[in-house]
Amino acid sequence: MHLLYTFFLHPILTLLIYAMVASAIISWLIVFDVLDRSNRIVWQITQFIDALTRPLIEPLRRIIPPIGSVDLSPLVLILILLFLRDGLLPMIFL
């Protein structure tokens, strides 16, 4: 069971956290016109990251309303993933 956590669950949760951070950074860069979404490479990267993160973040977006124009659901998802990775799952598997 320890190997399942160490070699499978921990890396997947870590990659999801990185994908969430990358998604937030890319969305800010697009909003501030640093990146152009019509660029094919930028579009492919955003589509890939969006495909990874959207299924996890959409249920939270239905529950957590934006404050002003700030969407806090990515932050909440990152905190949930960190709690799972560093708090709950090590207690279960170790």
C-alpha positions in Angstrom: 0.0 0.0 0.0 2.9 2.3 0.7 4.2 1.8 -2.8 0.8 2.8 -4.2 0.9 6.1 -2.5 4.6 6.8 -3.1 4.8 5.9 -6.8 1.2 6.6 -8.0 -1.0 8.8 -5.9 1.6 11.4 -4.6 3.0 12.1 -8.1 -0.5 12.4 -9.7 -1.6 14.8 -7.0 1.6 16.8 -7.3 1.1 17.1 -11.1 -2.5 18.2 -10.6 -1.3 20.9 -8.2 1.3 22.1 -10.8 -1.4 22.0 -13.5 -3.7 24.2 -11.4 -0.9 26.7 -10.8 0.0 26.7 -14.5 -3.6 27.2 -15.5 -3.9 30.2 -13.2 -0.6 31.7 -14.5 -1.6 31.2 -18.1 -5.0 32.7 -17.6 -3.4 35.8 -16.0 -0.9 36.1 -18.9 -3.8 35.9 -21.4 -5.9 38.5 -19.6 -2.9 40.9 -19.5 -2.2 40.3 -23.2 1.2 38.8 -22.6 0.1 35.6 -24.4 -2.1 35.5 -27.4 -4.6 32.7 -27.5 -4.7 32.7 -31.3 -1.1 31.4 -31.2 -1.4 27.7 -31.9 1.2 26.6 -29.3 -0.5 28.7 -26.6 -3.9 27.4 -27.6 -2.7 23.8 -27.4 -1.1 24.2 -24.0 -4.2 25.9 -22.7 -6.5 23.2 -24.1 -4.3 20.5 -22.5 -4.2 22.1 -19.1 -7.9 22.9 -19.3 -8.7 19.3 -20.1 -6.7 18.2 -16.9 -8.2 20.8 -14.6 -11.7 21.5 -15.7 -13.3 18.2 -14.5 -11.9 18.9 -11.0 -12.7 22.6 -10.8 -16.2 22.8 -12.3 -18.0 21.2 -9.3 -16.2 23.8 -7.1 -17.2 26.7 -9.3 -20.9 25.7 -8.9 -20.5 25.9 -5.1 -18.1 28.8 -4.6 -19.2 32.1 -6.2 -16.6 34.5 -7.5 -15.7 37.4 -5.2 -15.9 40.4 -7.5 -14.2 39.1 -10.6 -11.9 36.8 -8.7 -12.5 33.1 -9.0 -11.3 31.4 -5.8 -12.2 27.8 -6.8 -8.6 27.1 -8.1 -7.2 28.1 -4.8 -9.7 25.9 -2.9 -8.9 23.0 -5.2 -5.1 23.4 -4.6 -5.7 23.4 -0.9 -7.9 20.3 -1.1 -5.2 18.5 -3.2 -2.5 19.6 -0.8 -4.5 18.3 2.1 -5.1 15.0 0.4 -1.4 14.6 -0.7 0.2 15.7 2.5 -2.4 15.1 5.2 -5.0 12.5 4.6 -3.4 10.0 2.2 -0.2 9.5 4.2 -2.2 8.6 7.3 -4.2 6.1 5.3 -1.3 4.5 3.4 1.6 4.8 5.7 
